[in-house]
């Protein structure tokens, strides 16, 4: 086959060993073009391999189906919180001004000695009566003579002796006996018992006093009886003075006995 050089107009023989310089540069251009194509393909392969996922590979996290996206609950926007209430005004408590208490002064030596010497006190008991009226009468007699008498009330289980007359089953019968005794000058009263009623004339702590009253009733043609019983008794103690020592109390007691008032010393 013959090639014709269009520029020169002269054909080239294939058997010719030489050629023009343009013919000698043709293989070099082909090699360069081929190298560029290979380089472009290598760069494209690198980009496709590292930046574009292959179509055959599946993504590790598959996207959810379309219907699932529609069924997901819509996010709820929380309603704004009401504004916090304003803090209450701070109340400051006013403390009253401190008042300095005066320091307690130690007791004087004289007062300490007097307190150490204070001991039990004594008094004279002149009588103990059930009826306050009788106790007040004795108190007036002692005060009239110049003795500082006073009355102290107390209770104690005592044996008491009651003088009475008759035993009636009906109350009005006992009341009739009481009226008859009162007309004769005896302080009688109706006393209720388990078996009925009776007319009580006196109630004494001392048996001798009860016997004396019974003798008076016999003189008036009555038939009295005496009964004793142990009961918690309220009585009124008539006492005289308050003494620092027992010797002083005994001295005044002897003086009272000389005036006809029996007595004994008790602790006040």
Residue pairs with C-beta under 8 A, 6 or more apart in sequence:
1 14
2 11
2 12
2 13
2 14
3 11
3 12
3 14
4 10
4 11
4 12
5 11
5 12
5 20
12 19
53 59
107 115
119 244
119 245
120 267
120 268
121 242
121 243
121 244
121 267
121 268
122 242
122 243
122 244
122 245
122 246
122 248
122 249
122 265
122 266
122 267
122 268
123 239
123 240
123 241
123 242
123 243
123 249
123 265
123 266
123 267
123 268
124 239
124 240
124 241
124 249
124 252
124 253
124 256
124 263
124 264
124 265
124 266
125 237
125 238
125 239
125 263
125 264
125 266
126 138
126 142
126 149
126 238
126 239
126 240
126 256
126 261
126 262
126 263
127 135
127 138
127 237
127 238
128 205
128 235
128 236
128 237
128 238
129 135
129 138
129 235
129 236
129 238
130 160
130 203
130 204
130 205
130 233
130 234
130 235
130 236
131 236
132 151
132 236
134 236
135 151
135 236
135 237
135 238
136 151
138 149
138 238
139 149
139 150
139 151
139 238
142 149
142 238
142 240
142 261
143 149
145 259
147 240
147 241
147 252
147 256
148 240
148 241
148 242
149 238
149 239
149 240
150 238
150 239
150 240
151 236
151 237
151 238
151 239
152 236
152 237
152 239
153 234
153 235
153 236
153 237
154 234
154 235
154 237
155 232
155 233
155 234
155 235
156 232
156 233
156 235
157 230
157 231
157 232
157 233
158 205
158 230
158 231
158 232
158 233
158 235
159 205
159 228
159 229
159 230
160 203
160 204
160 205
160 228
160 229
160 230
160 231
160 233
161 203
161 204
161 205
161 206
161 207
161 209
161 210
161 226
161 227
161 228
162 191
162 200
162 202
162 203
162 204
162 210
162 226
162 227
162 228
162 229
163 200
163 201
163 202
163 203
163 204
163 210
163 213
163 214
163 217
163 224
163 225
163 226
164 191
164 198
164 199
164 200
164 201
164 224
164 225
164 227
165 177
165 181
165 188
165 198
165 199
165 201
165 217
165 222
165 223
165 224
165 225
166 173
166 174
166 177
166 198
166 199
167 193
167 195
167 196
167 197
167 198
168 174
168 177
168 196
168 197
168 198
169 195
169 196
169 197
170 196
170 197
171 190
171 197
173 197
174 190
174 191
174 196
174 197
174 198
174 199
175 190
177 188
177 199
178 188
178 189
178 190
178 199
181 188
181 199
181 201
181 222
182 188
184 220
186 201
186 216
186 217
186 220
187 201
187 202
188 199
188 200
188 201
189 199
189 200
190 197
190 198
190 199
190 200
191 197
191 198
191 199
191 200
201 213
201 217
201 224
202 209
202 210
202 213
204 210
204 213
205 233
205 235
207 226
207 228
210 226
211 226
213 224
214 224
214 225
214 226
217 223
217 224
218 224
239 266
239 268
240 252
240 256
240 263
241 249
241 252
242 268
243 249
243 252
243 268
246 265
249 265
250 265
253 263
253 264
253 265
256 263
257 263
